[in-house]
Amino acid sequence: MTLLFDIYPAIGHLNASFALANQWRERQHRVVYCAVEAEHKKIIETKGFECIMLDYPLESDKQELRVKGLRFIGECFSSVFTQKRKHAFFREIADWESRITSLSPDRVYLDAQCALRTALYHKLGIPVVLVETMPLSLYDPWVPPFTSGLIPKQTSISRLGIRLAWEKIVIARKIRNLFFSMLLCRQDYFSLYKRLFLECGFPFEEKIDWRRPFIIGIKESKILSMNPSSLDFPRKYPPNCQYAPSRVDLMREDPMLNQRYARVMEEVCLQKQQRPDTKIIYCFSSTVMGFEKRSKIIFMKIRDICLRNPQFVFILSVGKYHNTSYLLPCPSNLYVFQQVPQLHLLSYCDLMITSGGMNSIAECIEKEVPMLVCPLSLKSDQLGNSARVVYHGLGLRARIKLDSSRTIEKRIVQLFENYATFKRNLSMMRTKILAESTAINTEVI
């Protein structure tokens, strides 16, 4: 059996899919990935999987406007008469269809963020399973959307807040789609995909699920959630959905330890032996461009905390896009790296300040490291992940812009004052997730 993995082009999404792909490969099935970026193709092939390069049939409207500006609006206006944009889109779709047909996949694991491509696979008669690497996106009246920081309670006020959070998603999405449709003369991303649905014989109005955070859902689709149900809020087990969490890959090859990192870790561990009150705190920023301003805010506040607390040793991983010259002169208890081997560092640190990505949260649970979650993105799953961390007693959260360095410092102190409780909760959560991480029932998925 040939299985095609059509995964959103982001490292976190790819890493989450590899455990599932490995299970199929162990059963002697052929696994093929499609990739957009050469860097991702290299990572996939390093894992031992086949990979083909496929361009996006269509870039998002926001991305096109960011790159082309007014020229893109002009192109859309002229396309009303020439149909150039529509023809180009359907040529890309035809090429995509040809490439997929040549692979003859028996099933497609499609990233939920690419759910609109379900229509294409429907036309080709290929069964689709939507893979969710974020918390489950399905509507539940007692569970807030994962783009919300709400923590559910068994009260009428809480339920009203949750209902409003869901309705806000629907209204905002419809307004945004209407805006782009009018601005781009119905040559926008969503309008073109709607035509694809109709040409593929896929009932658009019946199948589109507007009430989904961050993504547009497809009703009645089979869903495979790569996150453990025990880390979610209590909810009804939805039909056509299965949880298939995988344990953190402890054999994963982290970036090779550079000499400076090895030297710093040796010094810090020695300091901790000599001064038991020393606390090693790891702070990770996003590896994605676009969050430099918010990263700078939290890093400056961490610098202030360093100056007031010599017993705290901070190790910052800032990514390759971030210029940290503003941190100079650097306090003696603050170490800055472009990248660190995260699993290795988590074995030594006492606390992680994380932006709230699910991969980092899973690794903190595996290593039983309490967290202070400071969401960088207010539009992805980081707010919802922070709410789940607090709900299960795995850590606390703080607001990057609104909370002062003193407030963040108090959160850190609070974590260490209740350290045994957080560690116990992490240990129990780790046990629950391990129990969930069983072999996937291939008959269901």
N, C-alpha and C positions, 0 to 999 in steps of 0.2 A: 504494500500500500504506500502511495506517495502522499506526503503531507506538506502543504505549503504554509509557511509562516509569513504573513504579511503584517509586519510589526511597525509601529510608529517609529520614525528615525530619531530615537533618543537613547543614550546609553542605559539609563535606568530601565526603560521598557525592554530593551534587548536582554539585559541581564536577567530580568524577571522571567523571560520566555525560555531561557536556556535549560532550566530544570525540566520543564515540560518536554522540550525537544529531545533532551537526553533520554527521558523515559521511553519515548517512541523509538529512538535509535537503538536502545537496549533490547527492544522487542523486534529488532531486525527490519524496521520500516525505513523507507527513504524519507529524509527530511530535507526540504529545500527552503531557503530564505530568499525573499526579494529585498533589495536594499536600494536606497536613493543615493547615499554618500559612499565614496570609495573607502573612507576611514572605517565605516561600519561594516563594509564588505570584508575588510581585512580582519576585523575582530571576529566576525562570524566564521570565516574560513579557519582562523586560528583555533576555534573551538571544534573544528573538524566537520563542519556542515557545508553542504553545497550552497551557493549563493549566486543569484543573477541580479544584474543592475536594471532597475526600472525607474524611469523618471516619473515625477508626479504628473498626472494628467492635467492638473490645474493648481496654481498657487492660490493661497487665500487672498481675499480682497485687501486685507490690511497689509499683507506683505507686498503686494503689487503697488499699493499706494505709497508705502514706505520707500520703495525703490524708485518708482517712476513718477510719483506725484501727479501733477495735473495732466501729464502726458498720458497716463493710464485712463483718466476720465475721458480724454479725447479719443483714445483708441476704442473705448467702449461705445461712445456716441457714434463713431463712424461704422462700428460693427453692426449697429442697428440696420444699416442699409446694405453693407457688404457681407454680413454674416461671417466675417473673417474669424472672429473669436470662437464662435460656435463650431465652425468647420475645423479649426485648429484643435479644439478640445476633443471633438469626435475622432479626429485622426489619431490623437494620442490614445484615446480609448481603444481604437481598432488595433493599434500596435500592442497595447497592453493585453488585449484579448488574444491576439495571435501568440504572444510570448507565453501567456498562461496556458493556452490550449496545447502548446508544444510540450509542456511539462506533464499534462494529463493528471493533475492532482485529484485524489479521491476525497480530500477534505481540505478546507482552508481554516487556519487559525488567524482570524483577522483582528487586529488591535481595535478596541472599541473607539479610539479616536479617529479611526479611518472607516467608521461604520457605513458611510454613504456608498462605499465601494461594494456593499452587499448586493446592490442591484446588478452590478456587472457579473458577479459570481452566480447570481440567480439566473441570469440569461444563459450562462454556460452550464447550468445544471449541476453546480458543485456545492455540496453542503457547507455551510459556514458556521463556525463557532466563534463568537465574539470573546476576545480575551481582555479582561479588565485588570490593569496593573495598579490602578488606584482603588480606594474603597468602593464597594458595590454602589453603582449609580442608580439603581432602581428606586422608584418612589415608595416611601413608607411613611404613613402619617405620624409615626412616633420617632422617626429617625431623620435628623436634619440632613440636607445635601452636604456632600463632603467639601464643598466650597464655602461652607459656613463654619464659624467658630462656635456655634451653639452646642451646649451640652444638654441632652434631653433629661427632663424630669417628669415624673408622673403627676403633672399638674395641668390645668386647663390653660394657664398662661403660657407654659412651655409648649403645649401643643399648638396654640395660636401662633407663637413665634416660629415654630417649625413650618406650619402651613404657609405663613407669609414668606418664609425663605424659599419655599418651593415655587410659590406663585411669582415671586420676583424673578426667578430664572426664566419662566415661561414668557412673562411680559417683556423682559429685557431682550430676550432672544428674538421675539417677533418684531419688536421695534427696531433692533439692529438689522435684521434681514430686510425689513421694509425700507430702512434708510439706504442701505447699499443697493437695493433693487432700484430705487428712484435715482440715486446718485449716478449709478452705472448703467442706467437705461435698460434694465433687465438683462444685462450681460454679466451680472455678478456671479460669484461662485455658486451660491445656493440655487439661483434660477437655472443655471446650466446643468447642475446635478439633478434638478427636478425634471428637466427634459430627458436626461439619461434614464431616470426611473421609468418614465412613460415609454421610452423606446424599448426598454428591456422588459416591458410588460409587468413591472413591479408596482403595485398600487401605492402611490406616494402618500396620499392623504390618510389612508388606512394604516400604513406601516410606520410613519414618522412619529416618534415619541419626543415631544418638545420638553417634557418634564424630566430632563436629565441634566445634572451639573456638568459643565465643562465640555460636554459632547452632545451630539444629536443622536438619540437612540433609535433603534429599529425594534418595533414591538414584536413580541412572540419569538424573538431570536434566542438561540441557546447561548448561555453566558457561562464563561469559565473565569471565576475570580481567583487571581493569583495571590490574594491576601488572605490571611487566616480569619475565619469568622469570629474566633475568640478575641481578636483585636478590634472588632467592630462594636458598635452599640448593639444591645439586644434588639432583635428584629425577627419578623416572620421569615421562614425559609421560603424564598420565592420559587415559583415553578420554572422549569427550564433553566435552572441555575445550579451550578456546582462550585463549591470552594475547592481549590486545588493548590493549597500553599506548599511551598517547598522550603526546606531548611536552608539557612545561609550556607553558601558554599565555602567551607573553611579551608578547602584546598585551593581556593582561587589564588591566582598569581597576582599579588599586589605589585605596584611599581617597585623596582629594586631599591633597597635601602641605600641612599647616598651616604657618603662619609660624614657629612655635617649632621644629618638626621641621627645616624648611629652614635655620633659623639654627644649630641644634645641629650639623647635618651639615656646614655650612660651617666652623664652629669646629673640629670634630673633624678634618676633612680638612686644615685648615691646621695643626693641631697635629701631625698625622702627617707633614706635609712638613718641619716644623721639627725634630721628634724622630722619626727613623725607627724607633725601638724601640717606638713607640706601636702597640698592638693594639686594633682595634675588635671588640668581642664583643657579639653580639646574643643576647638571651635572650627567649624567647617562652613565655608561659603559655597554658593552655587558655582558649578563649573560652566553654567550657561551665561552667555553675554546678555546684558540688559539689566543686571541687578547691581551694578557697580556703586550707584549712589546709596542704595539701602545697605549694601555691605560696608561701605565707608562709615555710615552712621553707627552700626553695631561695633565695628572695629575700634572706632574712636572711643566709644563708651567702655569697651574692654580695656583699652589703654588706661583710662582713668581708674578703673577698678584695680588694675595691676599696681598703679602708683600708690594706692591706699592699702593694698593687701599683699605684702611681700611673701606671705605663706602660700599664695595662689601662683601656680606656674601655668601660664597659658601657652598652648601650642596652636597656632593659626594655620589653616590650610586655605589659601586665598584664590587658587586657580591661576591659570596662565594669562588671563586678560586683565588682572587687577594690579594697578600701580599703587603700592603702599608706602610711597615716600612720605606721605603725611604723618605716618606713625613715628618718624624720626624726631628726636632721638628716642630709640626704642628702650623701654625699661628692661632691666636685667632679667626680669622674670617673664618676659614676653618673647617668644620665638616664632618667626614667620617663615613659612615654606610655601612654595607654589603648590606642591602636592606631597601628601604623606601616605604611607601604606596604612590605610584606615583600620583594617582588622588587627594588624600588629599593634598599632597605637592604642586601640580600645582595650587590649589586654593589660595595659599599664595605667590607663587614666582613670580618674575617680568620677568624672562628670563630662558629658558632652553637651556643648551648646550647638544645636542643630537647627537648620532651616525648616525641618519637618518633612523631608523626603522619606518615602516609605522604606527605601533600601537602607538608609542610615538608621531609621527606627528599628528595623528588623535586626540589624547588626548590633545595636545597643542592647536589645533584648537577649540576643544570643550570648553576648559577653556580659550581660547583667550590669550595664552601666546606666545609672540614672541620667535623665535628660532635662535640659532647659530648652524648650522649643521656641524659637524666634522666627516666625514665618517671614520669608523674603517675598514670596509671591502671595498676593491676596486673591488671586483668580484661579489657582490650581487647587490641589488637594492638601496643601500645607496647613491651612487653617483647620480643616476637618481632622487632619492627622494630629494636630496639637490638641484638639478637643478630646480625641480618643486617648492620647497619652495621659492627660489629666484625669479623665474619667476612670481609667484603670489603675491610677496611682503609680504610674511609671515615671513621672516627672512633673514639672511645672511648665508654664509658658510665660512669655513676656512679649511686649509690643516694641518693635524696633524703633519706631518714630516717637510714640507717645510716652513710653516709659523712660525715665532718666537713668543715668548710670547708677545712681543710688538705689533706685527701685530694682534694677536688674541685680545689683549686688545683694540686696535683701533676699531676692529669690534664690540666689546661689547659697547664701547662708542658711536659708530655710531648708534647702535640699540637704545640706550637710547635717543640720540639726536633726532631721528625720531620716537620716541615711539608711538605718537598718530597716525601716518600714518600706522605703522605696526598693531596696535590694530584695526584700522578701517578695514584694509584688512582682518584680521582674523575674525572679526565680519561678514563681507560680505561672506567670504568663509564658515563660520559656517552655515549661513542662506541657502546658496546654497546646502550644503551637507544635511542639514535637509530636504530640499525640495526633494532631491533625495531619501532619506531613506524612501521610501514608501513600501507598501506591494508588495511582489514579484508576478509577473504574472505567476502563476504555469503552465498555458497552454504553455508558451514560454519555460520555463526551465524544 
